[in-house]
Amino acid sequence: MTLEPLLRFLHIAGVTLWVGGMFFAYVCLRPAVAELLEPPQRLRLWQRVFARFFVWVWGAVVLIPASGLILLGRVGFAAAPLNWHLMLTSGVVMVAIFVYVATGPYAALKRAVDAEDWKAGGAALNRIRRAVGSNLVLGVLTIGLATLGRMLG
């Protein structure tokens, strides 16, 4: 019995959770929260949303590269198609952006909310928004590489 179907499932499930979560947060939740809540409530909500979501993303950040590297290793780096190498590259960048968000701006957001420093919290949230927007674009491009990448040659 081969582990390939399980590895592909874990890989796709992790991507779905991470990229889907970013899409929901950025495109749906963010505009609604901005319309309905004043900055103190908005910042408290985002801090709590990220606290829950980031637990899942940390799992995905481990699972996606691990499953991807195992699948890549089974084929061999030299024999792997170009799109796999491009997916690996974009995945590494996405992980780096997430680690930056979780350890930099999100940590600053938590400190600001705890101190009720709404100006600093707003600045931290803005840095998170930009980084998540970049990661969302990279995530969609990576999904394109996964599904359409063989067309590259």
DSSP file with accessible surface (Angstrom, degrees, kcal/mol):
  #  RESIDUE AA STRUCTURE BP1 BP2  ACC     N-H-->O    O-->H-N    N-H-->O    O-->H-N    TCO  KAPPA ALPHA  PHI   PSI    X-CA   Y-CA   Z-CA
    1    1 A M              0   0  231      0, 0.0     2,-0.3     0, 0.0     0, 0.0   0.000 360.0 360.0 360.0 135.5    0.0    0.0    0.0
    2    2 A T        -     0   0   70      1,-0.1     4,-0.3     4,-0.0     0, 0.0  -0.656 360.0-147.3 -96.2 147.7    1.3    3.4   -0.9
    3    3 A L  S  > S+     0   0   93     -2,-0.3     4,-2.7     1,-0.2     5,-0.2   0.486  74.8 100.6 -86.6  -4.0    1.1    6.5    1.3
    4    4 A E  H  > S+     0   0   69      1,-0.2     4,-2.8     2,-0.2     5,-0.3   0.892  79.0  49.2 -55.6 -46.6    0.8    8.8   -1.7
    5    5 A P  H  > S+     0   0   86      0, 0.0     4,-2.4     0, 0.0    -1,-0.2   0.928 113.9  47.1 -61.3 -39.2   -3.1    9.3   -1.5
    6    6 A L  H  > S+     0   0   93     -4,-0.3     4,-2.7     2,-0.2     5,-0.2   0.928 112.6  49.1 -65.9 -43.5   -2.8   10.1    2.2
    7    7 A L  H  X S+     0   0   16     -4,-2.7     4,-2.5     2,-0.2    -1,-0.2   0.916 112.0  48.4 -62.7 -42.0    0.1   12.5    1.7
    8    8 A R  H  X S+     0   0  108     -4,-2.8     4,-2.9    -5,-0.2     5,-0.3   0.915 111.6  50.6 -64.0 -41.4   -1.8   14.3   -1.1
    9    9 A F  H  X S+     0   0  135     -4,-2.4     4,-3.1    -5,-0.3     5,-0.2   0.945 112.0  46.2 -60.2 -49.4   -4.9   14.5    1.1
   10   10 A L  H  X S+     0   0   52     -4,-2.7     4,-2.3     2,-0.2    -2,-0.2   0.904 113.9  49.8 -61.2 -40.3   -3.0   16.0    4.0
   11   11 A H  H  X S+     0   0   47     -4,-2.5     4,-2.2    -5,-0.2    -2,-0.2   0.956 115.1  41.6 -63.1 -50.5   -1.3   18.4    1.6
   12   12 A I  H  X S+     0   0  106     -4,-2.9     4,-2.8     1,-0.2    -2,-0.2   0.887 113.2  53.7 -68.2 -38.2   -4.5   19.6    0.0
   13   13 A A  H  X S+     0   0   38     -4,-3.1     4,-2.5    -5,-0.3    -1,-0.2   0.927 109.9  48.1 -62.5 -43.1   -6.4   19.7    3.3
   14   14 A G  H  X S+     0   0    5     -4,-2.3     4,-2.5    -5,-0.2     5,-0.2   0.919 113.2  47.2 -62.6 -42.9   -3.7   22.0    4.8
   15   15 A V  H  X>S+     0   0   34     -4,-2.2     4,-2.7     2,-0.2     5,-0.7   0.922 111.5  51.3 -64.7 -42.9   -3.7   24.2    1.8
   16   16 A T  H  X5S+     0   0   91     -4,-2.8     4,-1.8     1,-0.2     5,-0.4   0.935 112.0  46.5 -60.2 -46.6   -7.5   24.4    1.8
   17   17 A L  H  X5S+     0   0   59     -4,-2.5     4,-1.9    -5,-0.2    -2,-0.2   0.950 119.4  39.2 -60.3 -50.3   -7.5   25.4    5.5
   18   18 A W  H  X5S+     0   0   11     -4,-2.5     4,-2.2     2,-0.2    -2,-0.2   0.971 123.8  35.4 -69.6 -55.7   -4.8   28.0    5.2
   19   19 A V  H  X5S+     0   0   12     -4,-2.7     4,-2.6    -5,-0.2    -3,-0.2   0.922 119.8  50.0 -69.7 -40.4   -5.7   29.6    1.9
   20   20 A G  H  X<S+     0   0   36     -4,-1.8     4,-2.7    -5,-0.7    -1,-0.2   0.907 110.7  50.5 -62.7 -40.0   -9.4   29.3    2.4
   21   21 A G  H  X S+     0   0   18     -4,-1.9     4,-2.7    -5,-0.4    -1,-0.2   0.905 110.5  48.8 -64.2 -41.2   -9.1   30.8    5.8
   22   22 A M  H  X S+     0   0    5     -4,-2.2     4,-3.0     2,-0.2     5,-0.3   0.913 111.2  50.5 -64.4 -41.9   -7.2   33.7    4.5
   23   23 A F  H  X>S+     0   0  107     -4,-2.6     4,-2.9     2,-0.2     5,-0.7   0.957 112.5  46.2 -60.7 -49.3   -9.8   34.3    1.7
   24   24 A F  I  X>S+     0   0  115     -4,-2.7     5,-2.6     1,-0.2     4,-1.8   0.945 116.7  44.4 -58.6 -47.9  -12.6   34.2    4.2
   25   25 A A  I  <>S+     0   0   13     -4,-2.7     5,-2.5     3,-0.2    -1,-0.2   0.925 121.1  38.1 -64.0 -44.1  -10.8   36.6    6.6
   26   26 A Y  I  <5S+     0   0   59     -4,-3.0    -2,-0.2    -5,-0.2    -3,-0.2   0.911 127.3  29.7 -76.9 -43.7   -9.6   39.0    4.0
   27   27 A V  I  <5S+     0   0   68     -4,-2.9    -3,-0.2    -5,-0.3    -2,-0.2   0.824 134.3  18.8 -91.2 -31.9  -12.6   39.1    1.6
   28   28 A C  I  X<S+     0   0   63     -4,-1.8     4,-1.3    -5,-0.7    -3,-0.2   0.871 126.0  37.2-106.7 -55.8  -15.6   38.4    3.9
   29   29 A L  I  ><S+     0   0   36     -5,-2.6     4,-2.9     1,-0.2     5,-0.3   0.927 110.5  57.6 -70.5 -45.9  -14.8   39.1    7.6
   30   30 A R  H  ><S+     0   0   88     -5,-2.5     4,-2.4    -6,-0.3     5,-0.2   0.929 108.8  43.6 -55.4 -51.0  -12.5   42.1    7.3
   31   31 A P  H  > S+     0   0   50      0, 0.0     4,-1.8     0, 0.0    -1,-0.2   0.913 115.3  49.5 -64.5 -37.2  -15.0   44.4    5.4
   32   32 A A  H  X S+     0   0   41     -4,-1.3     4,-1.8     2,-0.2    -2,-0.2   0.926 111.8  47.7 -66.9 -43.3  -17.9   43.3    7.7
   33   33 A V  H  X S+     0   0    7     -4,-2.9     4,-2.5     1,-0.2    -1,-0.2   0.909 110.2  52.6 -63.8 -40.8  -15.9   44.0   10.8
   34   34 A A  H  < S+     0   0   53     -4,-2.4    -1,-0.2    -5,-0.3    -2,-0.2   0.859 112.0  46.6 -64.1 -34.0  -14.8   47.4    9.5
   35   35 A E  H  < S+     0   0  159     -4,-1.8    -1,-0.2    -5,-0.2    -2,-0.2   0.835 122.5  32.2 -73.9 -34.3  -18.4   48.4    8.8
   36   36 A L  H  < S+     0   0  134     -4,-1.8     2,-0.4    -5,-0.1    -2,-0.2   0.727 107.5  60.9-101.7 -25.1  -19.8   47.2   12.2
   37   37 A L     <  -     0   0   55     -4,-2.5    -1,-0.1    -5,-0.2     0, 0.0  -0.863  67.5-129.0-117.8 144.6  -17.2   47.7   14.9
   38   38 A E     >  -     0   0  132     -2,-0.4     4,-2.9     1,-0.1     3,-0.4  -0.407  46.2 -93.0 -76.1 159.3  -15.3   50.6   16.4
   39   39 A P  H  > S+     0   0   53      0, 0.0     4,-3.0     0, 0.0     5,-0.3   0.850 122.0  51.7 -48.9 -45.4  -11.5   50.2   16.6
   40   40 A P  H  > S+     0   0   31      0, 0.0     4,-2.1     0, 0.0     5,-0.2   0.953 116.9  38.9 -60.5 -45.8  -11.4   48.8   20.2
   41   41 A Q  H  > S+     0   0   93     -3,-0.4     4,-2.6     2,-0.2     5,-0.2   0.893 116.1  53.3 -68.2 -38.8  -13.9   46.1   19.5
   42   42 A R  H  X S+     0   0   67     -4,-2.9     4,-2.6     2,-0.2     5,-0.2   0.935 110.9  45.4 -60.9 -46.8  -12.5   45.4   16.0
   43   43 A L  H  X S+     0   0    5     -4,-3.0     4,-2.4    -5,-0.3    -1,-0.2   0.898 112.6  50.4 -68.0 -38.8   -8.9   45.0   17.4
   44   44 A R  H  X S+     0   0   77     -4,-2.1     4,-2.0    -5,-0.3    -1,-0.2   0.919 111.6  49.3 -62.9 -43.3  -10.1   42.7   20.2
   45   45 A L  H  X S+     0   0   60     -4,-2.6     4,-2.9     1,-0.2    -2,-0.2   0.948 111.6  47.5 -60.8 -49.6  -12.1   40.6   17.7
   46   46 A W  H  X S+     0   0   12     -4,-2.6     4,-3.1     1,-0.2     5,-0.3   0.897 109.0  54.4 -61.4 -40.1   -9.1   40.3   15.3
   47   47 A Q  H  X S+     0   0   31     -4,-2.4     4,-1.9     1,-0.2    -1,-0.2   0.934 113.5  42.3 -59.8 -41.6   -6.8   39.3   18.1
   48   48 A R  H  X S+     0   0  124     -4,-2.0     4,-1.7     2,-0.2    -2,-0.2   0.884 113.6  51.7 -73.5 -38.3   -9.1   36.5   19.2
   49   49 A V  H  X S+     0   0   40     -4,-2.9     4,-3.0     1,-0.2     5,-0.2   0.956 112.6  45.7 -61.9 -48.4   -9.8   35.4   15.6
   50   50 A F  H  X S+     0   0   13     -4,-3.1     4,-3.0     1,-0.2     5,-0.3   0.882 106.3  59.9 -63.8 -37.0   -6.0   35.2   14.9
   51   51 A A  H  X S+     0   0   39     -4,-1.9     4,-0.7    -5,-0.3    -1,-0.2   0.914 114.6  36.0 -58.0 -39.4   -5.4   33.4   18.1
   52   52 A R  H  X S+     0   0  172     -4,-1.7     4,-1.0    -3,-0.2     3,-0.3   0.919 119.7  46.9 -78.5 -46.0   -7.7   30.6   17.0
   53   53 A F  H  X S+     0   0   43     -4,-3.0     4,-2.3     1,-0.2     3,-0.4   0.903 106.0  58.3 -65.8 -40.5   -6.8   30.6   13.3
   54   54 A F  H  X S+     0   0   12     -4,-3.0     4,-2.8     1,-0.2    -1,-0.2   0.810  97.3  61.5 -66.0 -27.6   -3.1   30.7   13.8
   55   55 A V  H  X S+     0   0  101     -4,-0.7     4,-1.5    -5,-0.3    -1,-0.2   0.950 110.2  41.9 -58.4 -44.6   -3.2   27.4   15.8
   56   56 A W  H  X S+     0   0  169     -4,-1.0     4,-2.3    -3,-0.4    -2,-0.2   0.881 112.9  52.9 -69.9 -39.4   -4.6   25.8   12.7
   57   57 A V  H  X S+     0   0    0     -4,-2.3     4,-3.3     2,-0.2     5,-0.2   0.912 104.0  56.0 -66.2 -39.5   -2.1   27.6   10.4
   58   58 A W  H  X S+     0   0  105     -4,-2.8     4,-1.2     1,-0.2    -1,-0.2   0.923 108.9  48.6 -57.3 -40.9    0.8   26.4   12.4
   59   59 A G  H  X S+     0   0   41     -4,-1.5     4,-2.9    -5,-0.2     3,-0.5   0.932 112.8  46.9 -62.1 -43.9   -0.4   22.9   11.9
   60   60 A A  H  X S+     0   0    4     -4,-2.3     4,-3.1     1,-0.2    -2,-0.2   0.892 106.1  58.9 -64.9 -36.9   -0.7   23.5    8.1
   61   61 A V  H  < S+     0   0   13     -4,-3.3    -1,-0.2     1,-0.2    -2,-0.2   0.777 114.4  37.8 -66.1 -25.3    2.7   25.2    8.0
   62   62 A V  H  X S+     0   0  103     -4,-1.2     4,-1.8    -3,-0.5    -2,-0.2   0.879 119.7  46.4 -85.4 -46.8    4.2   21.9    9.3
   63   63 A L  H  X S+     0   0   59     -4,-2.9     4,-2.8     2,-0.2     5,-0.3   0.898 108.4  52.6 -67.3 -44.3    1.9   19.5    7.4
   64   64 A I  H  X S+     0   0   22     -4,-3.1     4,-2.6     1,-0.2     5,-0.2   0.962 114.7  38.9 -63.7 -53.3    2.1   21.1    3.9
   65   65 A P  H  > S+     0   0   45      0, 0.0     4,-3.1     0, 0.0     5,-0.3   0.913 116.6  52.4 -64.3 -38.0    5.9   21.3    3.6
   66   66 A A  H  X S+     0   0   46     -4,-1.8     4,-2.1     2,-0.2    -2,-0.2   0.960 114.9  39.9 -62.4 -49.7    6.3   17.9    5.2
   67   67 A S  H  X S+     0   0    3     -4,-2.8     4,-2.5     1,-0.2     5,-0.2   0.919 117.2  50.4 -66.3 -40.3    3.8   16.1    2.9
   68   68 A G  H  X S+     0   0   20     -4,-2.6     4,-2.8    -5,-0.3    -2,-0.2   0.919 110.8  47.8 -64.0 -42.6    5.1   18.0   -0.1
   69   69 A L  H  X S+     0   0   78     -4,-3.1     4,-3.0    -5,-0.2    -1,-0.2   0.879 110.9  51.5 -68.8 -35.1    8.7   17.2    0.5
   70   70 A I  H  X S+     0   0   85     -4,-2.1     4,-2.0    -5,-0.3    -2,-0.2   0.948 113.2  45.0 -64.0 -46.1    7.9   13.6    1.0
   71   71 A L  H  X S+     0   0   16     -4,-2.5     4,-1.2     2,-0.2    -2,-0.2   0.923 115.5  47.6 -63.1 -42.2    6.1   13.5   -2.3
   72   72 A L  H  X S+     0   0    7     -4,-2.8     4,-2.8     1,-0.2     3,-0.4   0.919 110.6  52.1 -64.9 -41.9    8.8   15.4   -4.0
   73   73 A G  H  < S+     0   0   45     -4,-3.0    -1,-0.2     1,-0.2    -2,-0.2   0.842 103.4  57.7 -64.4 -32.8   11.5   13.1   -2.5
   74   74 A R  H  < S+     0   0  129     -4,-2.0    -1,-0.2     1,-0.2    -2,-0.2   0.833 115.7  36.1 -66.4 -33.0    9.7   10.0   -3.7
   75   75 A V  H  < S-     0   0   68     -4,-1.2    -2,-0.2    -3,-0.4    -1,-0.2   0.813 118.3-116.4 -85.2 -34.4    9.9   11.3   -7.3
   76   76 A G     X  -     0   0   25     -4,-2.8     4,-1.3    -5,-0.2     3,-0.2   0.214  14.4-104.7  99.9 134.7   13.3   12.9   -6.8
   77   77 A F  T  4 S+     0   0  105      1,-0.2     3,-0.4     2,-0.2    -1,-0.1   0.902 119.9  49.8 -58.2 -42.7   14.1   16.6   -7.0
   78   78 A A  T  4 S+     0   0  109      1,-0.2    -1,-0.2    -3,-0.0    -2,-0.1   0.841 114.7  44.0 -67.9 -31.5   15.8   16.3  -10.4
   79   79 A A  T  4 S+     0   0   73     -3,-0.2    -1,-0.2    -4,-0.1    -2,-0.2   0.593  89.6 107.6 -89.5 -11.4   12.9   14.3  -11.9
   80   80 A A  S  < S-     0   0   10     -4,-1.3     5,-0.1    -3,-0.4    -8,-0.0  -0.374  77.8-104.8 -69.7 144.6   10.1   16.5  -10.4
   81   81 A P    >>  -     0   0   26      0, 0.0     4,-1.3     0, 0.0     3,-1.0  -0.253  30.1-108.3 -65.3 158.4    8.3   18.8  -12.8
   82   82 A L  H 3> S+     0   0   93     71,-0.3     4,-2.3     1,-0.3     3,-0.3   0.873 116.5  60.6 -54.7 -41.5    9.0   22.5  -12.9
   83   83 A N  H 3> S+     0   0    5      1,-0.2     4,-2.5     2,-0.2    -1,-0.3   0.839 100.0  55.7 -63.1 -28.7    5.7   23.4  -11.2
   84   84 A W  H <> S+     0   0   43     -3,-1.0     4,-2.4     2,-0.2    -1,-0.2   0.918 108.3  47.6 -67.5 -41.5    6.6   21.3   -8.2
   85   85 A H  H  X S+     0   0   60     -4,-1.3     4,-2.3    -3,-0.3    -2,-0.2   0.897 112.7  49.1 -65.2 -39.3    9.8   23.3   -7.7
   86   86 A L  H  X S+     0   0   64     -4,-2.3     4,-2.7     2,-0.2     5,-0.2   0.891 110.0  51.5 -66.9 -38.4    7.8   26.6   -8.2
   87   87 A M  H  X S+     0   0   38     -4,-2.5     4,-2.8    -5,-0.2    -2,-0.2   0.920 109.5  50.4 -62.3 -43.3    5.2   25.4   -5.6
   88   88 A L  H  X S+     0   0   58     -4,-2.4     4,-2.4     2,-0.2    -2,-0.2   0.935 111.5  48.2 -60.3 -45.1    8.1   24.6   -3.2
   89   89 A T  H  X S+     0   0   89     -4,-2.3     4,-2.0     2,-0.2    -2,-0.2   0.944 114.1  44.3 -62.1 -48.7    9.5   28.1   -3.7
   90   90 A S  H  X S+     0   0   14     -4,-2.7     4,-2.7     1,-0.2    -1,-0.2   0.894 112.0  54.7 -66.6 -34.6    6.2   29.9   -3.2
   91   91 A G  H  X S+     0   0   25     -4,-2.8     4,-2.6    -5,-0.2    -1,-0.2   0.906 106.2  50.8 -63.6 -41.3    5.4   27.7   -0.2
   92   92 A V  H  X S+     0   0   90     -4,-2.4     4,-2.4     2,-0.2    -1,-0.2   0.926 111.5  48.2 -62.2 -42.3    8.7   28.7    1.5
   93   93 A V  H  X S+     0   0   66     -4,-2.0     4,-2.5     1,-0.2    -2,-0.2   0.928 111.2  50.9 -64.1 -43.0    7.9   32.3    0.9
   94   94 A M  H  X S+     0   0    9     -4,-2.7     4,-2.5     1,-0.2    -2,-0.2   0.911 110.1  48.9 -61.8 -43.0    4.4   31.9    2.3
   95   95 A V  H  X S+     0   0   33     -4,-2.6     4,-2.9     2,-0.2     5,-0.2   0.927 110.5  51.3 -62.4 -43.1    5.7   30.2    5.4
   96   96 A A  H  X S+     0   0   60     -4,-2.4     4,-2.4     1,-0.2    -2,-0.2   0.914 110.3  49.0 -61.4 -41.5    8.2   33.0    5.9
   97   97 A I  H  X S+     0   0   36     -4,-2.5     4,-2.6     2,-0.2    -1,-0.2   0.930 111.9  48.9 -64.0 -43.1    5.4   35.6    5.6
   98   98 A F  H  X S+     0   0    7     -4,-2.5     4,-3.1     2,-0.2     5,-0.3   0.937 110.3  49.9 -62.6 -45.5    3.3   33.7    8.1
   99   99 A V  H  X S+     0   0   52     -4,-2.9     4,-2.4     1,-0.2     5,-0.3   0.921 111.0  51.0 -60.5 -40.9    6.1   33.3   10.6
  100  100 A Y  H  X S+     0   0  110     -4,-2.4     4,-2.3    -5,-0.2     6,-0.3   0.945 112.7  45.7 -58.4 -48.6    6.7   37.1   10.2
  101  101 A V  H  <>S+     0   0    3     -4,-2.6     5,-3.0     1,-0.2     6,-0.4   0.943 115.2  46.2 -61.7 -47.3    3.0   37.9   10.9
  102  102 A A  H  <5S+     0   0   13     -4,-3.1    -1,-0.2     1,-0.2    -2,-0.2   0.855 122.9  33.7 -67.4 -35.1    2.8   35.5   13.8
  103  103 A T  H  <5S+     0   0   94     -4,-2.4    -1,-0.2    -5,-0.3    -2,-0.2   0.657 130.1  27.2 -97.5 -17.0    6.0   36.7   15.5
  104  104 A G  T  X5S+     0   0   26     -4,-2.3     4,-2.4    -5,-0.3     5,-0.2   0.703 127.4  18.9-107.8 -89.4    5.9   40.3   14.6
  105  105 A P  H  >5S+     0   0    1      0, 0.0     4,-2.5     0, 0.0    -3,-0.2   0.858 125.8  51.0 -59.7 -36.7    2.7   42.2   13.8
  106  106 A Y  H  ><S+     0   0   18     -5,-3.0     4,-2.6    -6,-0.3     5,-0.2   0.930 110.4  49.2 -68.7 -40.5    0.4   39.7   15.6
  107  107 A A  H  > S+     0   0   20     -6,-0.4     4,-2.3     1,-0.2    -1,-0.2   0.916 112.5  49.2 -61.3 -39.7    2.6   39.8   18.7
  108  108 A A  H  X S+     0   0   18     -4,-2.4     4,-2.7     2,-0.2    -2,-0.2   0.888 108.9  52.8 -65.5 -39.2    2.4   43.6   18.5
  109  109 A L  H  X S+     0   0    0     -4,-2.5     4,-2.7    -5,-0.2     5,-0.2   0.932 108.9  49.5 -62.1 -45.2   -1.4   43.4   18.1
  110  110 A K  H  X S+     0   0   83     -4,-2.6     4,-2.5     1,-0.2    -2,-0.2   0.931 112.6  47.0 -59.6 -46.2   -1.7   41.3   21.2
  111  111 A R  H  X S+     0   0  158     -4,-2.3     4,-2.0     1,-0.2    -1,-0.2   0.914 113.2  49.2 -62.4 -42.5    0.4   43.7   23.3
  112  112 A A  H  X>S+     0   0    6     -4,-2.7     5,-2.7     2,-0.2     4,-0.6   0.912 111.6  47.9 -65.2 -42.5   -1.5   46.7   22.0
  113  113 A V  H ><5S+     0   0   11     -4,-2.7     3,-1.0     1,-0.2    -1,-0.2   0.937 111.5  50.6 -64.1 -44.3   -4.9   45.1   22.7
  114  114 A D  H 3<5S+     0   0  129     -4,-2.5    -1,-0.2     1,-0.3    -2,-0.2   0.878 116.8  40.9 -60.1 -36.9   -3.7   44.2   26.2
  115  115 A A  H 3<5S-     0   0   74     -4,-2.0    -1,-0.3    -5,-0.2    -2,-0.2   0.452 108.8-124.8 -89.1  -1.9   -2.5   47.8   26.8
  116  116 A E  T <<5 +     0   0  119     -3,-1.0     2,-1.1    -4,-0.6    -3,-0.2   0.840  57.8 151.9  55.3  38.2   -5.6   49.3   25.1
  117  117 A D     >< +     0   0   79     -5,-2.7     4,-2.4    -6,-0.2    -1,-0.2  -0.761  18.1 177.5 -96.8  87.3   -3.3   51.1   22.7
  118  118 A W  H  > S+     0   0   66     -2,-1.1     4,-2.5     1,-0.2    -1,-0.2   0.818  73.7  55.7 -69.0 -31.3   -5.7   51.3   19.8
  119  119 A K  H  > S+     0   0  185      2,-0.2     4,-2.1     1,-0.2    -1,-0.2   0.952 112.0  42.3 -66.0 -47.7   -3.3   53.4   17.6
  120  120 A A  H  > S+     0   0   40      1,-0.2     4,-2.5     2,-0.2    -2,-0.2   0.892 114.1  53.3 -64.9 -37.9   -0.5   50.8   17.9
  121  121 A G  H  X S+     0   0    0     -4,-2.4     4,-2.7     1,-0.2    -2,-0.2   0.911 107.9  50.1 -63.4 -41.4   -3.1   48.0   17.5
  122  122 A G  H  X S+     0   0   32     -4,-2.5     4,-2.2     2,-0.2    -1,-0.2   0.900 110.4  49.9 -63.5 -40.4   -4.4   49.6   14.3
  123  123 A A  H  X S+     0   0   48     -4,-2.1     4,-1.9     2,-0.2    -2,-0.2   0.919 112.1  47.6 -64.9 -41.7   -0.9   49.9   12.9
  124  124 A A  H  X S+     0   0    0     -4,-2.5     4,-2.3     1,-0.2    -2,-0.2   0.925 111.2  50.9 -64.7 -43.5   -0.1   46.2   13.7
  125  125 A L  H  X S+     0   0   27     -4,-2.7     4,-2.9     1,-0.2    -1,-0.2   0.890 107.3  54.1 -62.5 -36.6   -3.4   45.1   12.2
  126  126 A N  H  X S+     0   0   61     -4,-2.2     4,-2.2     2,-0.2    -1,-0.2   0.900 107.8  49.4 -64.9 -39.8   -2.6   47.1    9.0
  127  127 A R  H  X S+     0   0   82     -4,-1.9     4,-2.2     2,-0.2    -2,-0.2   0.911 112.1  49.0 -64.7 -38.9    0.8   45.2    8.7
  128  128 A I  H  X S+     0   0    1     -4,-2.3     4,-3.2     2,-0.2     5,-0.3   0.935 108.8  53.5 -63.8 -44.7   -1.1   41.9    9.2
  129  129 A R  H  X S+     0   0   72     -4,-2.9     4,-2.5     1,-0.2    -2,-0.2   0.927 110.6  45.9 -57.2 -46.5   -3.6   42.9    6.5
  130  130 A R  H  X S+     0   0  123     -4,-2.2     4,-2.2     2,-0.2    -1,-0.2   0.920 115.0  46.6 -64.6 -43.2   -0.9   43.7    3.9
  131  131 A A  H  X S+     0   0   11     -4,-2.2     4,-2.7     2,-0.2    -2,-0.2   0.915 113.1  48.5 -67.5 -41.6    1.0   40.5    4.7
  132  132 A V  H  X S+     0   0   22     -4,-3.2     4,-2.8     2,-0.2    -1,-0.2   0.909 109.6  53.7 -65.5 -38.7   -2.1   38.3    4.6
  133  133 A G  H  X S+     0   0   11     -4,-2.5     4,-2.1    -5,-0.3    -2,-0.2   0.932 110.7  46.4 -59.5 -44.2   -3.1   39.9    1.3
  134  134 A S  H  X S+     0   0   66     -4,-2.2     4,-2.5     1,-0.2    -2,-0.2   0.922 113.5  48.5 -63.4 -43.7    0.3   39.0   -0.1
  135  135 A N  H  X S+     0   0    4     -4,-2.7     4,-2.8     2,-0.2    -2,-0.2   0.866 108.4  54.2 -67.2 -34.5    0.1   35.5    1.2
  136  136 A L  H  X S+     0   0   18     -4,-2.8     4,-2.5     2,-0.2     5,-0.2   0.944 109.6  47.1 -63.6 -44.7   -3.4   35.1   -0.2
  137  137 A V  H  X S+     0   0   88     -4,-2.1     4,-2.6     1,-0.2    -2,-0.2   0.944 114.2  47.6 -61.5 -46.2   -2.2   36.1   -3.7
  138  138 A L  H  X S+     0   0   42     -4,-2.5     4,-2.6     1,-0.2    -1,-0.2   0.898 110.3  53.3 -61.1 -40.0    0.7   33.7   -3.4
  139  139 A G  H  X S+     0   0    1     -4,-2.8     4,-2.3     2,-0.2    -2,-0.2   0.921 110.0  46.2 -61.9 -44.0   -1.6   31.0   -2.1
  140  140 A V  H  X S+     0   0   85     -4,-2.5     4,-2.3     2,-0.2    -2,-0.2   0.924 113.2  49.8 -66.2 -41.0   -3.9   31.3   -5.2
  141  141 A L  H  X S+     0   0  105     -4,-2.6     4,-2.4    -5,-0.2    -2,-0.2   0.903 109.8  51.8 -62.5 -38.6   -0.9   31.4   -7.5
  142  142 A T  H  X S+     0   0   24     -4,-2.6     4,-2.4     2,-0.2    -2,-0.2   0.903 107.6  51.2 -66.4 -39.9    0.4   28.3   -5.8
  143  143 A I  H  X S+     0   0   68     -4,-2.3     4,-2.3     2,-0.2     5,-0.3   0.913 109.2  52.4 -62.4 -39.4   -2.9   26.5   -6.3
  144  144 A G  H  X>S+     0   0   23     -4,-2.3     4,-3.3     1,-0.2     5,-0.6   0.917 108.4  50.0 -60.8 -42.8   -2.7   27.5  -10.0
  145  145 A L  H  X5S+     0   0   36     -4,-2.4     4,-1.2     3,-0.2    -2,-0.2   0.900 111.3  49.8 -61.7 -39.3    0.8   26.0  -10.2
  146  146 A A  H  <5S+     0   0   54     -4,-2.4    -2,-0.2     1,-0.2    -1,-0.2   0.888 123.6  28.5 -66.1 -39.4   -0.5   22.8   -8.6
  147  147 A T  H  <5S+     0   0  100     -4,-2.3    -2,-0.2    -5,-0.2    -3,-0.2   0.798 137.9  20.8 -96.1 -33.2   -3.5   22.5  -11.0
  148  148 A L  H ><5S+     0   0  109     -4,-3.3     3,-2.0    -5,-0.3    -3,-0.2   0.436  93.0 101.3-113.5  -4.6   -2.3   24.2  -14.2
  149  149 A G  G ><< +     0   0    4     -4,-1.2     3,-2.5    -5,-0.6     4,-0.3   0.740  67.2  70.1 -60.9 -27.4    1.5   24.0  -13.7
  150  150 A R  G >  S+     0   0  171      1,-0.3     3,-1.3    -5,-0.2    -1,-0.3   0.747  86.2  70.5 -62.9 -19.1    2.1   21.1  -16.0
  151  151 A M  G <  S+     0   0  159     -3,-2.0    -1,-0.3     1,-0.3    -2,-0.2   0.645  81.3  75.7 -71.3 -11.8    1.2   23.4  -18.8
  152  152 A L  G <         0   0   97     -3,-2.5    -1,-0.3     1,-0.2    -2,-0.2   0.672 360.0 360.0 -71.8 -20.7    4.5   25.2  -18.1
  153  153 A G    <         0   0   93     -3,-1.3   -71,-0.3    -4,-0.3    -1,-0.2  -0.542 360.0 360.0 127.7 360.0    6.3   22.4  -19.8
